[in-house]
Amino acid sequence: MQPRRNSTLIYGLLLAVWALVVAWQVDEHVRVREAARTDLRNRSQEIANDVSAMIRAARFRGAVVQDRLEPVLNLLVNGRTNALVKSSELISITLLNTNGDPVVSVGDTNLFSRDILAGSELWSEGHVSFVLPVEGASVSEGMTNNSTFVLPSFRDMNNGPRGGERNFQHPEPPPDEPPPSNSFENASTNGAPTNFTGGGIGGPPREGEEPPPDNGGGRHGSPRGRPPWMRWMSEADFKALVATHELHGLVLTLSTQSLRTATRHDLWLRFIIIFFAGISAIGSGLAWRNVSKTSELQIRLVRASEMNSHLKEMNLAAAGLAHETRNPLNIIRGMAQMISKQTGTPPEIREKSSAIVDQTDRVTAQLNEFINYSRPREVRRSKIALNSAVNEVVRTLTHDIEEKKLRVETGGEPIAIEADDQLLRQVLFNLLLNAIQAVDVGGQIQISARRAGATGASLEIRDDGPGVPPGSRQEIFKPYFTTNEKGTGLGLAVVQQIVLAHGWEIECLANEPRGAVFRITHLKPAV
């Protein structure tokens, strides 16, 4: 039980080590994936800085013309203006106004969703979107003092009369043609056209109009807080312009191809590490199993050697006992026979003389079995055909088998093993005789051999007798323990001696539904 307990502990330890390796690799994979995401975040910040620099370079008096900004952003999306930005990564750029609506969009504009405004980033299948500030502004913070307006074009700002009467109104469109959609004329909080004729860009107010009051010059609170070209714009028109054209942040959409590639490669690496860790754990378990089996075999050999030494000492005592006991027994037996053969001996005396002879023979047989049990087992191995040896022992006990009308079946695989021929036959004889004595008249006995892997074999002798109680299955191999009234209790003890001398194992099991099974394992097939 102790070796099995140790093996269970070792196997559990190996499994725990492998589980720790798996957990470690999972944690490392999560770390690598998060590092790849962080790299995308850093790239988005670099791109946002480039966009901010472009806007600052193109801004004049707080305004950037959309016609000049879009080509530059297109070049950035295509990856031609910055070696750090690859066209396969940057998919689209969307500039947002104060309300979070797109002002300028380049690239794949279908990927923009207002759901991104609820947070700072939105991960989707194949791409990721980041919300970043432009010129220090943020979509959720409101307007700042560093404001930038994206205007449709310079032509829209120069359509009115020259001089102080310039207006910010498109020419009247044809009756059947709708007004331009990308002009300040349509920038209104309620959807109605907004007329920017209340003062030209940079010009005085029209005749009869009063400029908006000056409240001291705050940000957009008075004409002094506005860019010069908006100073004479009415408050309603200015608020409509701020709501639709003031640049307030941007959304960058980047491809996650690099993230997925790095994650996939790392996942394969972690899988390979886990696989080889599992192979190592299995190999260590098999190695421990072999070492454990070798240790058990060495222990059995040591025990057999100790028992052999003990038996050698007992053999000396048994030899002396036999020498001192056989002669008196033979004299007693001879005198009893002489008395029974004398003429004129009464029948009663002859009967008692015969009883003396029988008891003397019984004691002599027990003495012979004891001497046989105490004899050292010196194994001389040779190649033996196991089925042939079984059949010869069966023929030797044919008289006992026929007397009880038993059915004895032999079979199994034809196996040749390494064993001592004389000792093997004695084992088979004792086991078969024990089965014959155990079964009832007309019973059945089965003897079969089979291979157990490439380096082992086993032999089983089954009977349908009363069987052996579970509490006696270990005791039955001890000397002088027997359940048969006529038995000496040394037959199975001799069998165990021979089995241990060969390095085999024997065990008694239940034969379902009735009977017993004696199984010898660890037989070594002959090469």
VEXVEXVEX-356909 format. One record per residue (C-alpha): residue number from 1; residue in one letter; x, y, z. Coordinates in Angstrom, 1 decimal. Layout:
<rs>
num, residuo, X, Y, Z
NUM, A, X, Y, Z
...
</rs>
This chain:
<rs>
num, residuo, X, Y, Z
1, M, 0.0, 0.0, 0.0
2, Q, 2.9, 2.4, 0.8
3, P, 4.4, 2.3, -2.8
4, R, 0.9, 2.9, -4.3
5, R, 0.4, 5.8, -1.9
6, N, 3.8, 7.3, -2.9
7, S, 3.0, 6.8, -6.6
8, T, -0.3, 8.6, -6.2
9, L, 1.5, 11.5, -4.5
10, I, 4.1, 11.7, -7.2
11, Y, 1.5, 11.6, -10.0
12, G, -0.5, 14.3, -8.2
13, L, 2.6, 16.5, -7.8
14, L, 3.4, 16.1, -11.6
15, L, -0.1, 17.1, -12.5
16, A, 0.0, 20.1, -10.2
17, V, 3.3, 21.2, -11.8
18, W, 1.8, 20.9, -15.2
19, A, -1.3, 22.9, -14.1
20, L, 1.0, 25.6, -12.8
21, V, 2.8, 25.7, -16.2
22, V, -0.6, 26.0, -17.9
23, A, -1.7, 28.8, -15.6
24, W, 1.6, 30.6, -16.1
25, Q, 1.4, 30.4, -19.9
26, V, -2.2, 31.6, -19.9
27, D, -1.1, 34.6, -17.7
28, E, 1.8, 35.3, -20.1
29, H, -0.6, 35.2, -23.1
30, V, -2.9, 37.6, -21.5
31, R, 0.0, 39.9, -20.8
32, V, 1.3, 39.7, -24.4
33, R, -2.2, 40.5, -25.7
34, E, -2.6, 43.5, -23.4
35, A, 0.9, 44.7, -24.4
36, A, -0.2, 44.5, -28.1
37, R, -3.3, 46.5, -27.2
38, T, -1.2, 49.1, -25.4
39, D, 1.0, 49.3, -28.5
40, L, -2.1, 50.2, -30.6
41, R, -3.1, 52.8, -28.0
42, N, 0.4, 54.3, -28.2
43, R, 0.2, 54.3, -32.0
44, S, -3.2, 56.1, -31.9
45, Q, -1.7, 58.8, -29.6
46, E, 1.1, 59.3, -32.1
47, I, -1.3, 59.6, -35.0
48, A, -3.4, 62.0, -33.0
49, N, -0.3, 64.2, -32.3
50, D, 0.4, 64.2, -36.1
51, V, -3.2, 65.2, -36.9
52, S, -3.0, 68.0, -34.2
53, A, 0.3, 69.2, -35.8
54, M, -1.3, 69.3, -39.2
55, I, -4.3, 71.2, -38.0
56, R, -2.1, 73.8, -36.2
57, A, 0.0, 74.2, -39.4
58, A, -3.1, 74.7, -41.6
59, R, -5.0, 76.9, -39.2
60, F, -5.3, 80.6, -39.9
61, R, -7.0, 82.9, -37.4
62, G, -8.8, 79.9, -35.7
63, A, -10.1, 78.4, -38.9
64, V, -9.1, 75.4, -41.1
65, V, -10.5, 75.0, -44.5
66, Q, -11.9, 71.5, -45.1
67, D, -10.8, 71.4, -48.8
68, R, -7.2, 71.8, -47.6
69, L, -7.5, 69.5, -44.5
70, E, -9.0, 66.4, -46.2
71, P, -6.2, 65.8, -48.7
72, V, -3.6, 65.9, -45.9
73, L, -5.6, 63.5, -43.8
74, N, -6.0, 61.2, -46.8
75, L, -2.3, 61.1, -47.2
76, L, -2.0, 60.2, -43.5
77, V, -4.5, 57.4, -43.8
78, N, -2.7, 56.1, -46.9
79, G, 0.6, 56.0, -44.9
80, R, 2.6, 58.4, -47.1
81, T, 3.4, 61.2, -44.7
82, N, 4.6, 59.3, -41.7
83, A, 6.9, 56.3, -41.7
84, L, 5.5, 55.2, -38.3
85, V, 2.0, 54.9, -39.6
86, K, 1.2, 52.0, -41.9
87, S, -1.8, 52.1, -44.2
88, S, -2.7, 48.6, -43.0
89, E, -3.2, 49.9, -39.5
90, L, -4.9, 53.3, -39.9
91, I, -8.3, 52.8, -41.4
92, S, -10.1, 56.1, -40.9
93, I, -9.9, 59.5, -39.2
94, T, -13.1, 61.4, -38.1
95, L, -13.0, 64.9, -36.7
96, L, -15.9, 65.7, -34.3
97, N, -17.7, 68.9, -33.4
98, T, -19.0, 70.0, -30.0
99, N, -22.1, 67.8, -30.4
100, G, -20.0, 64.7, -31.3
101, D, -21.0, 64.8, -34.9
102, P, -18.5, 64.2, -37.7
103, V, -17.1, 67.3, -39.3
104, V, -14.4, 65.8, -41.5
105, S, -14.2, 62.0, -42.2
106, V, -11.5, 60.3, -44.4
107, G, -11.0, 56.6, -45.0
108, D, -13.7, 54.0, -44.3
109, T, -16.4, 56.3, -42.8
110, N, -18.8, 53.4, -42.3
111, L, -16.9, 52.2, -39.3
112, F, -17.8, 55.4, -37.2
113, S, -20.4, 54.8, -34.5
114, R, -21.7, 57.2, -31.9
115, D, -21.3, 54.3, -29.4
116, I, -17.6, 55.2, -29.2
117, L, -18.5, 58.6, -27.5
118, A, -19.6, 56.7, -24.4
119, G, -16.0, 55.8, -23.6
120, S, -12.4, 56.2, -24.8
121, E, -12.1, 53.2, -27.0
122, L, -14.3, 50.6, -28.8
123, W, -13.0, 47.2, -29.8
124, S, -14.7, 45.4, -32.7
125, E, -14.0, 42.5, -34.9
126, G, -11.0, 43.5, -37.1
127, H, -10.6, 47.1, -35.9
128, V, -10.6, 49.4, -32.9
129, S, -11.7, 53.0, -32.5
130, F, -10.1, 55.5, -30.1
131, V, -11.5, 58.9, -29.0
132, L, -8.7, 61.4, -28.6
133, P, -8.5, 65.2, -28.1
134, V, -7.4, 67.7, -30.7
135, E, -5.6, 70.9, -29.6
136, G, -6.1, 69.9, -26.0
137, A, -9.9, 69.5, -26.3
138, S, -12.1, 66.5, -25.5
139, V, -15.6, 65.6, -26.6
140, S, -16.8, 65.3, -23.0
141, E, -15.2, 68.4, -21.6
142, G, -16.9, 71.2, -23.5
143, M, -15.2, 74.0, -25.4
144, T, -11.8, 75.4, -24.5
145, N, -10.0, 78.6, -25.3
146, N, -7.9, 76.9, -28.0
147, S, -10.8, 76.4, -30.5
148, T, -10.5, 75.6, -34.2
149, F, -13.3, 75.9, -36.7
150, V, -13.4, 73.7, -39.8
151, L, -14.9, 75.8, -42.7
152, P, -16.2, 74.3, -45.9
153, S, -14.0, 76.4, -48.3
154, F, -12.7, 79.9, -48.8
155, R, -15.2, 80.4, -51.7
156, D, -18.1, 80.2, -49.3
157, M, -16.6, 83.0, -47.3
158, N, -16.1, 85.3, -50.3
159, N, -19.4, 85.0, -52.2
160, G, -20.8, 88.4, -50.9
161, P, -20.1, 92.0, -52.2
162, R, -16.6, 93.2, -51.8
163, G, -15.6, 95.7, -49.0
164, G, -17.6, 96.1, -45.9
165, E, -20.7, 94.6, -47.4
166, R, -19.3, 91.0, -47.7
167, N, -21.7, 88.5, -46.4
168, F, -21.4, 84.8, -45.5
169, Q, -24.2, 83.7, -47.7
170, H, -24.2, 81.5, -50.8
171, P, -25.6, 82.8, -54.0
172, E, -29.3, 82.0, -54.5
173, P, -29.6, 78.5, -55.9
174, P, -31.9, 77.7, -58.8
175, P, -35.5, 77.1, -57.9
176, D, -35.3, 73.4, -58.4
177, E, -31.9, 72.9, -56.8
178, P, -31.6, 72.5, -53.0
179, P, -29.2, 74.8, -51.1
180, P, -25.7, 73.5, -50.5
181, S, -25.5, 71.1, -47.6
182, N, -22.0, 71.9, -46.6
183, S, -22.2, 75.6, -45.9
184, F, -22.7, 77.8, -42.8
185, E, -26.1, 78.8, -44.3
186, N, -27.5, 75.5, -43.1
187, A, -25.8, 75.5, -39.7
188, S, -28.6, 76.0, -37.3
189, T, -29.6, 74.4, -34.1
190, N, -33.2, 73.9, -35.1
191, G, -32.6, 72.9, -38.8
192, A, -33.6, 76.3, -40.3
193, P, -31.2, 78.1, -42.6
194, T, -29.0, 80.6, -40.9
195, N, -28.3, 84.0, -42.5
196, F, -24.8, 85.3, -41.8
197, T, -25.4, 88.7, -43.6
198, G, -25.3, 90.5, -40.3
199, G, -21.8, 91.9, -40.9
200, G, -19.2, 90.6, -43.2
201, I, -16.1, 88.7, -42.2
202, G, -13.9, 91.3, -40.6
203, G, -16.2, 94.2, -41.7
204, P, -18.4, 96.6, -39.8
205, P, -22.0, 96.1, -39.1
206, R, -24.5, 96.9, -41.7
207, E, -26.3, 100.3, -41.7
208, G, -29.0, 100.4, -39.0
209, E, -27.6, 97.4, -37.1
210, E, -25.9, 97.5, -33.7
211, P, -23.0, 95.3, -32.9
212, P, -23.4, 92.8, -30.2
213, P, -22.6, 94.1, -26.7
214, D, -19.1, 93.7, -25.5
215, N, -19.0, 91.9, -22.1
216, G, -15.4, 92.3, -21.5
217, G, -14.0, 89.7, -24.0
218, G, -14.5, 86.1, -22.7
219, R, -14.3, 83.0, -24.8
220, H, -17.1, 83.3, -27.3
221, G, -19.0, 85.5, -24.8
222, S, -18.4, 88.7, -26.8
223, P, -17.1, 89.7, -30.1
224, R, -13.7, 90.3, -28.6
225, G, -13.5, 86.6, -27.5
226, R, -14.2, 85.4, -31.1
227, P, -11.8, 85.1, -34.0
228, P, -11.6, 88.3, -36.0
229, W, -13.7, 87.0, -38.9
230, M, -16.6, 86.2, -36.5
231, R, -16.5, 89.3, -34.4
232, W, -19.6, 91.0, -36.0
233, M, -21.6, 87.8, -36.3
234, S, -24.9, 87.7, -34.4
235, E, -25.0, 85.6, -31.2
236, A, -27.5, 83.1, -32.7
237, D, -25.5, 82.6, -35.9
238, F, -22.3, 82.2, -33.9
239, K, -23.8, 79.6, -31.6
240, A, -25.0, 77.6, -34.6
241, L, -21.5, 77.9, -36.1
242, V, -19.9, 76.7, -32.9
243, A, -22.3, 73.7, -32.6
244, T, -21.6, 72.4, -36.1
245, H, -18.1, 73.5, -37.1
246, E, -16.0, 73.9, -34.0
247, L, -13.4, 71.1, -33.9
248, H, -13.6, 69.4, -30.5
249, G, -12.0, 65.9, -30.9
250, L, -11.2, 63.1, -33.2
251, V, -11.9, 59.3, -33.6
252, L, -9.2, 57.1, -35.0
253, T, -10.0, 53.7, -36.3
254, L, -7.1, 51.3, -36.6
255, S, -6.9, 47.7, -37.8
256, T, -6.2, 45.0, -35.3
257, Q, -4.4, 42.8, -37.8
258, S, -1.1, 43.3, -36.0
259, L, -2.7, 42.5, -32.7
260, R, -4.3, 39.4, -34.0
261, T, -1.1, 38.2, -35.6
262, A, 1.0, 38.8, -32.5
263, T, -1.7, 37.1, -30.3
264, R, -2.0, 34.1, -32.7
265, H, 1.8, 33.6, -32.8
266, D, 2.1, 33.9, -29.0
267, L, -0.8, 31.5, -28.6
268, W, 1.0, 28.9, -30.7
269, L, 4.1, 29.4, -28.6
270, R, 2.2, 29.0, -25.4
271, F, 0.5, 25.9, -26.8
272, I, 3.9, 24.3, -27.7
273, I, 5.3, 25.1, -24.2
274, I, 2.2, 23.5, -22.6
275, F, 2.4, 20.5, -24.9
276, F, 6.1, 19.8, -24.1
277, A, 5.4, 20.4, -20.4
278, G, 2.7, 17.8, -20.6
279, I, 5.0, 15.4, -22.4
280, S, 7.6, 16.0, -19.7
281, A, 5.1, 15.3, -17.0
282, I, 4.0, 12.1, -18.7
283, G, 7.6, 11.0, -19.2
284, S, 8.4, 11.7, -15.6
285, G, 5.3, 9.7, -14.5
286, L, 6.4, 6.8, -16.7
287, A, 9.9, 7.0, -15.4
288, W, 8.7, 7.0, -11.8
289, R, 6.4, 4.0, -12.6
290, N, 9.4, 2.1, -14.0
291, V, 11.5, 3.0, -11.0
292, S, 8.7, 2.0, -8.7
293, K, 8.3, -1.4, -10.4
294, T, 12.0, -1.9, -10.3
295, S, 12.1, -1.1, -6.6
296, E, 9.2, -3.5, -5.9
297, L, 11.0, -6.2, -7.8
298, Q, 14.2, -5.6, -5.8
299, I, 12.2, -5.7, -2.6
300, R, 10.6, -9.0, -3.7
301, L, 14.1, -10.4, -4.5
302, V, 15.5, -9.2, -1.2
303, R, 12.6, -10.9, 0.6
304, A, 13.0, -14.0, -1.4
305, S, 16.7, -14.0, -0.5
306, E, 16.0, -13.5, 3.2
307, M, 13.5, -16.3, 3.1
308, N, 15.9, -18.5, 1.3
309, S, 18.6, -17.9, 3.9
310, H, 16.0, -18.6, 6.6
311, L, 15.0, -21.8, 4.9
312, K, 18.6, -22.9, 4.6
313, E, 18.9, -22.7, 8.4
314, M, 15.5, -24.5, 8.8
315, N, 16.7, -27.2, 6.3
316, L, 19.6, -28.1, 8.6
317, A, 17.2, -28.5, 11.5
318, A, 14.7, -30.4, 9.4
319, A, 17.4, -32.7, 8.1
320, G, 18.3, -33.6, 11.7
321, L, 14.7, -33.9, 12.6
322, A, 14.0, -36.2, 9.7
323, H, 17.1, -38.4, 10.5
324, E, 16.0, -38.7, 14.1
325, T, 12.3, -39.3, 13.4
326, R, 12.2, -41.5, 10.3
327, N, 14.1, -44.4, 11.8
328, P, 11.8, -44.8, 14.8
329, L, 8.7, -44.4, 12.6
330, N, 10.0, -47.1, 10.2
331, I, 10.6, -49.4, 13.2
332, I, 7.1, -48.8, 14.5
333, R, 5.6, -49.4, 11.1
334, G, 7.5, -52.6, 10.6
335, M, 6.7, -54.0, 14.0
336, A, 3.0, -53.2, 13.4
337, Q, 3.1, -55.0, 10.1
338, M, 4.8, -58.0, 11.7
339, I, 2.2, -58.3, 14.4
340, S, -0.7, -58.1, 11.9
341, K, 0.9, -60.9, 9.8
342, Q, 1.5, -63.4, 12.6
343, T, -0.7, -66.4, 12.6
344, G, -3.1, -66.6, 15.4
345, T, -3.3, -62.9, 15.9
346, P, -6.8, -61.9, 16.9
347, P, -8.7, -59.7, 14.5
348, E, -8.8, -56.9, 17.0
349, I, -5.0, -56.8, 17.2
350, R, -4.7, -56.9, 13.4
351, E, -7.1, -53.9, 13.1
352, K, -5.1, -51.9, 15.6
353, S, -1.9, -52.8, 13.8
354, S, -3.3, -51.5, 10.5
355, A, -4.3, -48.3, 12.3
356, I, -0.7, -47.9, 13.5
357, V, 0.6, -48.4, 10.0
358, D, -1.8, -45.7, 8.6
359, Q, -1.0, -43.2, 11.2
360, T, 2.7, -43.8, 10.7
361, D, 2.3, -43.2, 7.0
362, R, 0.4, -40.0, 7.7
363, V, 3.1, -38.7, 10.0
364, T, 5.8, -39.6, 7.5
365, A, 3.9, -37.7, 4.7
366, Q, 3.7, -34.6, 6.9
367, L, 7.3, -34.9, 7.7
368, N, 8.2, -35.1, 4.0
369, E, 6.1, -32.0, 3.2
370, F, 7.8, -30.1, 6.0
371, I, 11.2, -31.1, 4.7
372, N, 10.0, -30.0, 1.2
373, Y, 8.8, -26.7, 2.6
374, S, 12.1, -26.0, 4.4
375, R, 14.3, -26.9, 1.4
376, P, 16.0, -23.8, -0.1
377, R, 14.7, -22.9, -3.5
378, E, 17.5, -22.7, -6.0
379, V, 16.0, -21.6, -9.3
380, R, 17.6, -22.9, -12.5
381, R, 15.8, -21.0, -15.3
382, S, 15.1, -22.5, -18.7
383, K, 12.7, -22.0, -21.5
384, I, 9.5, -23.8, -20.8
385, A, 6.3, -24.1, -22.9
386, L, 3.7, -23.2, -20.3
387, N, 0.7, -25.0, -22.0
388, S, 2.7, -28.2, -22.4
389, A, 3.7, -28.1, -18.7
390, V, 0.0, -27.6, -17.7
391, N, -1.2, -30.5, -19.9
392, E, 1.4, -32.9, -18.4
393, V, 0.3, -32.0, -14.8
394, V, -3.3, -32.6, -15.8
395, R, -2.4, -36.0, -17.1
396, T, -0.6, -36.8, -13.9
397, L, -3.8, -36.1, -11.9
398, T, -6.1, -37.9, -14.4
399, H, -7.2, -40.5, -11.8
400, D, -8.3, -37.8, -9.3
401, I, -10.1, -35.9, -12.0
402, E, -12.0, -38.9, -13.3
403, E, -12.9, -40.0, -9.8
404, K, -14.8, -36.8, -9.2
405, K, -16.0, -36.5, -12.8
406, L, -14.5, -33.0, -13.2
407, R, -14.3, -30.9, -16.4
408, V, -10.8, -29.4, -16.8
409, E, -10.3, -26.9, -19.6
410, T, -6.9, -25.7, -20.6
411, G, -6.2, -23.0, -23.1
412, G, -5.0, -19.4, -23.6
413, E, -2.1, -18.1, -25.6
414, P, 0.8, -20.3, -26.4
415, I, 3.5, -18.7, -24.2
416, A, 7.0, -19.9, -23.4
417, I, 8.4, -18.5, -20.1
418, E, 11.7, -18.6, -18.2
419, A, 11.3, -20.8, -15.1
420, D, 12.7, -23.8, -13.2
421, D, 11.0, -26.8, -14.8
422, Q, 10.7, -28.9, -11.7
423, L, 9.6, -26.1, -9.5
424, L, 7.0, -24.8, -12.0
425, R, 5.5, -28.3, -12.3
426, Q, 5.3, -28.5, -8.5
427, V, 3.4, -25.2, -8.4
428, L, 1.0, -26.4, -11.1
429, F, 0.5, -29.7, -9.3
430, N, -0.2, -28.1, -5.9
431, L, -2.6, -25.5, -7.4
432, L, -4.5, -28.1, -9.5
433, L, -4.7, -30.6, -6.6
434, N, -6.0, -27.8, -4.4
435, A, -8.7, -27.0, -6.9
436, I, -9.6, -30.7, -7.3
437, Q, -10.1, -31.1, -3.6
438, A, -12.2, -27.9, -3.4
439, V, -14.8, -28.5, -6.1
440, D, -17.7, -30.9, -5.8
441, V, -18.4, -33.9, -8.0
442, G, -19.0, -32.8, -11.6
443, G, -17.4, -29.4, -11.0
444, Q, -15.3, -27.4, -13.5
445, I, -11.7, -26.2, -13.5
446, Q, -10.2, -23.7, -16.0
447, I, -6.5, -23.2, -16.6
448, S, -5.5, -20.3, -19.0
449, A, -2.4, -18.3, -19.7
450, R, -2.2, -14.9, -21.4
451, R, 0.2, -12.2, -22.2
452, A, 0.3, -9.0, -20.1
453, G, 2.0, -6.4, -22.3
454, A, 5.2, -7.0, -24.2
455, T, 7.3, -8.1, -21.2
456, G, 4.9, -10.0, -19.0
457, A, 2.5, -12.9, -18.8
458, S, 0.0, -14.4, -16.3
459, L, -1.5, -17.8, -15.4
460, E, -4.9, -18.3, -13.9
461, I, -6.5, -21.4, -12.3
462, R, -10.3, -21.1, -11.8
463, D, -12.7, -23.4, -10.0
464, D, -16.4, -23.3, -9.2
465, G, -16.0, -24.6, -5.6
466, P, -17.1, -22.8, -2.4
467, G, -14.4, -20.2, -2.8
468, V, -12.2, -18.6, -0.2
469, P, -13.6, -16.0, 2.3
470, P, -12.2, -12.5, 1.8
471, G, -10.6, -12.5, 5.2
472, S, -8.7, -15.8, 4.5
473, R, -7.3, -14.9, 1.0
474, Q, -4.0, -13.6, 2.5
475, E, -3.8, -16.2, 5.3
476, I, -4.3, -19.1, 2.9
477, F, -0.6, -18.9, 1.8
478, K, 0.7, -19.2, 5.4
479, P, 2.1, -22.6, 6.6
480, Y, -0.4, -24.9, 8.3
481, F, -3.4, -22.8, 7.4
482, T, -6.0, -24.9, 5.7
483, T, -9.7, -25.2, 5.2
484, N, -9.5, -28.9, 4.2
485, E, -9.7, -31.4, 6.9
486, K, -7.4, -33.8, 5.1
487, G, -4.9, -31.1, 4.1
488, T, -1.6, -30.3, 5.8
489, G, -1.6, -26.6, 5.2
490, L, 1.7, -26.6, 3.4
491, G, 0.8, -27.0, -0.3
492, L, 0.0, -23.3, -1.0
493, A, 2.8, -22.2, 1.3
494, V, 5.2, -24.2, -0.9
495, V, 3.6, -22.6, -4.0
496, Q, 4.2, -19.1, -2.6
497, Q, 7.9, -19.9, -1.8
498, I, 8.5, -21.0, -5.4
499, V, 6.6, -18.0, -6.8
500, L, 8.7, -15.6, -4.7
501, A, 11.9, -17.4, -5.7
502, H, 11.1, -16.7, -9.3
503, G, 10.2, -13.0, -8.6
504, W, 6.5, -13.6, -9.5
505, E, 3.4, -12.8, -7.5
506, I, 0.4, -14.9, -6.6
507, E, -3.0, -13.8, -5.3
508, C, -6.3, -15.4, -4.5
509, L, -9.5, -13.8, -5.9
510, A, -13.2, -14.5, -6.1
511, N, -14.4, -16.2, -9.2
512, E, -17.8, -14.8, -10.1
513, P, -20.4, -16.1, -9.6
514, R, -18.9, -18.9, -7.5
515, G, -15.5, -20.3, -6.8
516, A, -11.9, -19.0, -6.5
517, V, -9.2, -17.8, -8.8
518, F, -5.5, -18.3, -8.2
519, R, -3.6, -15.8, -10.4
520, I, 0.2, -15.8, -10.9
521, T, 1.5, -12.6, -12.5
522, H, 4.9, -11.1, -13.6
523, L, 5.8, -14.3, -15.5
524, K, 8.7, -13.4, -17.9
525, P, 8.2, -14.6, -21.5
526, A, 11.3, -16.4, -22.9
527, V, 12.9, -14.6, -25.9
</rs>
